Amino acid sequence: MKSVTLIRLTAGAAALAIALPTVGQVTKPKYGAFGVDLTSEDRSVRPGDDFWSYANGAWAKRTEIPADKGAVGYGNQLADNAEADIHALLDDMAANPAAYGATGKQIGDFYASWMNEAAIEAKGTAPLQPYLARIAAVNDLTGLQTLFATTGYASPLSIGSIPNLADPTHYTTVVGQGGLGMPRDMYLLEGEKYDTIRAAYKAYIAKMLGLAGIPDAGAKADAIFALETAMAKEQWSPEQSRDLAKLNAPETLAGLKAEAPDFDWALLLKTSGFDNTPTVLMANNTALTAMGRIMTATPLQTWKNYLTFHFIGDRSVLLPKVFDDAQFDFYSRTLGGVKAKPDRWKRGVQLVNAVLGEAVGKIYVQRYFPASSQAKMTELVENLRAAYAEKISASAWMDDPTKKAALAKLAAFEPRIGHPVNYIDYSSLRVDRDDLLGTAMRSADFQHRLALSRYTRPVDRTLWGMTPQTVNAYYSPLANQLTFPAAILQPPYFDPNADAAVNYGAIGAIIGHEMGHGFDDQGSRFGPTGKFENWWSDASKKAYVAHTSALAAQYDQYEPVPGTKINGKLTLGENIGDLSGMETAYTAYQRYQAKHGKAKVIGGLTGDQRFFLAYAQAWQVKVRDDLQRQKLLGDVHSPGQYRVNGVVRNFDPWYRAFNIQPGDKLYLAPADRVHIW
């Protein structure tokens, strides 16, 4: 789950029980007799050779990735379910906007404007012209940098705000690298596959410019590609960009000028609105220095062509079909291996979620998220918190002062479950049924102004970084918060009617994963309040680094796609979350059994076996090779198969549960197994 709240822990905390259904309630789980789909198993595979395939192999053999998707699995299925639920709402809102009040009318009008393909075709490129004219009017670096800092236009640098690492109760401005049209490494890696991708990208640039009627599109595409390649060579890798210690480089305005003198920082900050700050966090500082040099060395017309291309490409889905098709052909078909474009209504749901997400989420929660799920999730979170306290207290490699600090951070975790307490008010956003592109641009400006309105005030801890209808979860180190949106709290991840072992193996491990981010290689650098600070003794930190480095080395050896391996350092935080999450969920499950009695054998499976099968099936996913290759270059998550096999092989109870022996492919000698807690 994604990584980017509180009841105090007390002695004897949290009776470890999942609420059981009362008499009269429907008790049948969604999957199978106890919550796991046993028809997904492939018993011809030894669990010690490939546990993911043992749990999911039959499903993988019988399941084809839909032509309009890059992946298929439980996560995609739940996202499809949420889309279908929202689709029914949107159709009714578009047809009867007055019945849903002012916000419902905004949602209905925006969706209707997206679905009105005839109107989009009739307008052609006319909606683009005011924005392209603004680019054409640029005649110097001052005008260029003004657009760099203006919402809606591409830029080699990003400007925004985040909670201050030194004082997370207030915001600070942050600047960093940006401006590429592909993942950075696709510009740089050698080999025929990447040569083909680069040629396709240049062709895509030329096509977008040509469709907009811009002359000499081929030569301009060559220059734009050369510019982006020069930028890519100077930018930090994804691995480097997750090193918070290196990103934490606060500078005064004078410091920014000294580090990257080619940029007009006063102009950039004032134009963006983020100039009311004594210091600016200069992330990717060496890359920004280089971006400034590239800016002044590149002809102004090339930059204008770059801005024109990206403005068109970034809004291609809002334009006539030929633009939309060109964008799909490159990003989805060439980079992701997707064969067919999703139905328009599906993409419309995604677009409305992006523009009016919390307004849609409020209605989604009212209709599809029962209060009972929130109560049961709260109980599970506290069960996992108690298990983490037990694991930390018993840690053999962490000294007492560091344990005390870790327990203080654990006690300060703040869980948010289901939906925000307060939803975004979109009433000031003008939505026009006859102006799809204009509404999208006004939405971007609305979000920017919303960020500026918060910027000078104390950080609002009730804000969410995901909508309730998102099938995901996240931990925020700067707030020390765990967030579990409503849409993920469904079977197979969370089923109140499933066997306890299944819920602990699935949603329990997900909860544990998000908690684990508070102690991963980056989250462990933040204290209980979210402040970037060191609470580790030197000895404990050294022992921790030894454990995590060994885990990174394991993942470096895995090769999901021929010729492309997992980057153990890039994925380390998520791999730590996976391993520590499963370890802790298992401890919580054992505590549950201590209270309620040893789990019975069901369907020939012990409680521990059901726990591990549920964990493995939670990562039931198939991904196209092209998309997987792309994700391996920049995604901090390991592929699903390795989020199972790479984890269980380090965990002693799994060996006992399935009688894993030397000679099995996943077998690791006890001395080679990595234990976080």
Secondary structure, DSSP 8 states (H G I E B T S, - for coil): ----------TT----------TTS----SSTTTS--GGG--TTS-TTT-HHHHHHHHHHHH----TT-SEEEHHHHHHHHHHHHHHHHHHHHHH-GGGGHHHHHHHHHHHHHHH-HHHHHHHTTGGGHHHHHHHHT--SHHHHHHHHTSTTS--SEEEEEEE-SS-TTSEEEEEEE---SS-GGGGT--SHHHHHHHHHHHHHHHHHHHHTT-SSHHHHHHHHHHHHHHHHHHS--TTGGG-HHHH--EE-HHHHHHHSTTS-HHHHHHHHT----S-EEETTHHHHHHHHHHHHHS-HHHHHHHHHHHHHHHTGGGS-HHHHHHHIIIIIIITT---S---HHHHHHHHHHHHHHHHHHHHHHHHH--HHHHHHHHHHHHHHHHHHHHHHHT-SSS-HHHHHHHHHHHHH-EEEEES-SS----TTS---TT-HHHHHHHHHHHHHHHHHHHHTS---TT--SS-TT-S--EEETTTTEEEEEGGGSSTTT--TTS-HHHHIIIIIHHHHHHHHGGGSTTGGGB-TTS-B-----HHHHHHHHHHHHHHHHHHHT--SBTTB---TTTTHHHHHHHHHHHHHHHHHHHHHHHHH-----BTTB-HHHHHHHHHHHHT-EEE-HHHHHHHHHH-SS--HHHHHHHHHTT-HHHHHHHT--TTSTT---GGG-----
